């Protein structure tokens, strides 16, 4: 049996909460993803309008499509954050946390909407964990 490798391009946006206290607002960031689908799983790359000029290479993605769901993990080349002026600062000595996406396909299987989350801090205590999690929503549409 021959394995089928199918290239797909997706475009969309993700949101995240930016700001502190009463000035918090959701920021919308456009992104493009190029994947190679092999049966139900895929690997690929992603760039977004906020960070694409900061990195020398795109973020990697790895995931699966199954039973109307699309799930993937995105990983940026290194850790980055925005300073108080909104400038992206890279820390090449640290790994970026995995960003977990889970979305649901529409009936035509060419649109996905769902949520993402990333654990940015985790500390183990004798009676459990303390975690700081950032999350938001995403939507994307297949372009080919």
Backbone torsions as a table, in degrees:
resi	resn	phi	psi	omega
1	UNK	NA	133.9	-177.6
2	UNK	-87.8	135.8	177.2
3	UNK	-84.3	131.5	-179.4
4	UNK	-95.9	126.0	173.7
5	UNK	-107.5	119.7	-177.0
6	UNK	-118.7	123.1	176.9
7	UNK	-84.7	136.1	178.4
8	UNK	-135.1	144.7	174.1
9	UNK	-118.3	136.0	-179.5
10	UNK	-128.1	145.4	171.1
11	UNK	-131.0	151.6	-179.2
12	UNK	-178.4	-155.1	178.4
13	UNK	-148.5	157.0	169.4
14	UNK	-127.1	158.9	178.8
15	UNK	-121.2	152.0	170.9
16	UNK	-148.8	157.7	-178.7
17	UNK	-82.4	126.3	-179.3
18	UNK	-123.3	137.2	178.2
19	UNK	111.0	-178.4	-176.7
20	UNK	-135.7	154.3	175.9
21	UNK	53.0	-124.4	-172.6
22	UNK	-83.3	-8.7	-178.7
23	UNK	-99.0	12.2	179.3
24	UNK	-63.1	139.8	175.6
25	UNK	-151.8	154.9	178.8
26	UNK	-81.9	129.2	177.9
27	UNK	-100.7	137.8	-178.9
28	UNK	-106.9	125.2	-177.8
29	UNK	-122.5	125.6	178.9
30	UNK	-80.3	146.1	177.3
31	UNK	-143.8	162.6	175.4
32	UNK	-130.8	139.7	-177.8
33	UNK	-131.0	136.3	177.8
34	UNK	-122.4	119.8	-176.3
35	UNK	-126.7	158.2	170.1
36	UNK	-116.7	114.3	-177.1
37	UNK	-93.1	126.4	175.6
38	UNK	-123.1	108.1	-172.0
39	UNK	56.5	-115.7	-177.8
40	UNK	-98.2	-9.9	-175.8
41	UNK	-107.6	161.1	-179.4
42	UNK	-148.6	157.7	171.3
43	UNK	-133.2	156.9	179.8
44	UNK	178.3	-161.1	-178.4
45	UNK	-133.7	159.9	179.7
46	UNK	-145.5	142.5	173.1
47	UNK	-129.5	147.7	176.9
48	UNK	-128.6	157.9	-174.1
49	UNK	-65.4	-22.4	-177.9
50	UNK	-81.6	-40.6	-171.2
51	UNK	-113.6	-3.7	-171.8
52	UNK	-60.0	-31.2	179.9
53	UNK	-84.6	-8.8	-178.9
54	UNK	-84.8	-30.4	-174.2
55	UNK	-103.7	152.2	176.3
56	UNK	-81.8	-20.0	178.0
57	UNK	-140.6	159.1	-176.9
58	UNK	-74.6	168.4	173.3
59	UNK	-70.5	151.6	176.6
60	UNK	-97.5	150.1	175.8
61	UNK	-131.8	147.0	179.0
62	UNK	-150.5	129.2	-177.6
63	UNK	-169.1	-160.0	-179.4
64	UNK	-148.5	158.4	173.0
65	UNK	-123.8	123.3	-175.7
66	UNK	-161.0	136.9	175.8
67	UNK	50.8	43.6	177.5
68	UNK	77.8	6.2	179.8
69	UNK	-115.5	149.8	172.0
70	UNK	-127.1	123.9	-179.1
71	UNK	-129.7	134.5	177.4
72	UNK	-154.0	160.4	177.1
73	UNK	-114.9	129.8	177.0
74	UNK	-109.1	140.9	-178.7
75	UNK	-136.3	120.6	175.6
76	UNK	-77.3	157.2	-176.6
77	UNK	-58.1	-30.9	176.6
78	UNK	-157.0	173.9	179.2
79	UNK	-67.9	139.7	174.4
80	UNK	-145.6	157.3	176.6
81	UNK	-150.5	167.4	177.5
82	UNK	-103.8	131.9	177.9
83	UNK	-77.6	-177.0	-175.7
84	UNK	-64.2	-17.8	177.4
85	UNK	-95.1	2.1	179.6
86	UNK	85.6	7.3	179.6
87	UNK	-83.1	137.9	179.3
88	UNK	-78.3	127.6	178.2
89	UNK	-113.3	125.9	178.6
90	UNK	-94.8	141.3	172.8
91	UNK	-122.5	93.4	-176.6
92	UNK	-67.2	-14.9	-178.5
93	UNK	-85.3	-6.2	-176.5
94	UNK	-124.4	146.5	177.1
95	UNK	-82.3	141.7	175.3
96	UNK	-76.5	139.1	176.6
97	UNK	-62.5	149.3	174.7
98	UNK	-63.6	140.7	175.2
99	UNK	-110.9	119.1	-175.2
100	UNK	-99.2	122.9	179.1
101	UNK	-110.8	138.4	173.1
102	UNK	-139.7	121.5	-179.4
103	UNK	-137.4	167.7	-179.3
104	UNK	-118.2	134.5	-178.9
105	UNK	-79.3	146.9	173.4
106	UNK	-77.6	179.5	-176.0
107	UNK	-62.2	-33.1	179.4
108	UNK	-82.4	-6.6	179.7
109	UNK	61.3	30.6	176.9
110	UNK	-121.8	3.3	174.9
111	UNK	-132.8	143.1	179.0
112	UNK	-132.1	138.3	171.0
113	UNK	-138.9	144.5	-178.1
114	UNK	-179.3	-150.8	-175.1
115	UNK	-130.0	157.5	174.9
116	UNK	-129.7	156.9	173.8
117	UNK	-151.4	153.4	-178.4
118	UNK	-143.3	129.5	175.3
119	UNK	-86.8	115.3	-176.7
120	UNK	-98.0	-16.4	179.8
121	UNK	-151.9	137.5	179.0
122	UNK	-147.8	131.2	177.5
123	UNK	-137.2	133.9	-177.9
124	UNK	-94.5	133.4	174.5
125	UNK	-117.4	170.0	-179.1
126	UNK	-62.0	-29.0	-178.4
127	UNK	-110.8	18.5	176.6
128	UNK	149.0	-157.2	-176.4
129	UNK	-123.0	150.4	167.3
130	UNK	-113.4	123.4	-177.8
131	UNK	-128.5	146.5	168.7
132	UNK	-116.3	121.4	-175.7
133	UNK	-120.0	132.9	173.6
134	UNK	-105.7	139.9	179.1
135	UNK	-147.9	171.4	178.9
136	UNK	-172.2	-167.0	-179.5
137	UNK	-113.8	164.2	173.8
138	UNK	-148.7	155.2	172.0
139	UNK	-141.9	144.2	175.5
140	UNK	-152.7	159.3	-177.7
141	UNK	-134.9	138.8	177.8
142	UNK	-72.1	136.4	-178.8
143	UNK	-105.6	-6.7	177.2
144	UNK	-142.8	NA	NA
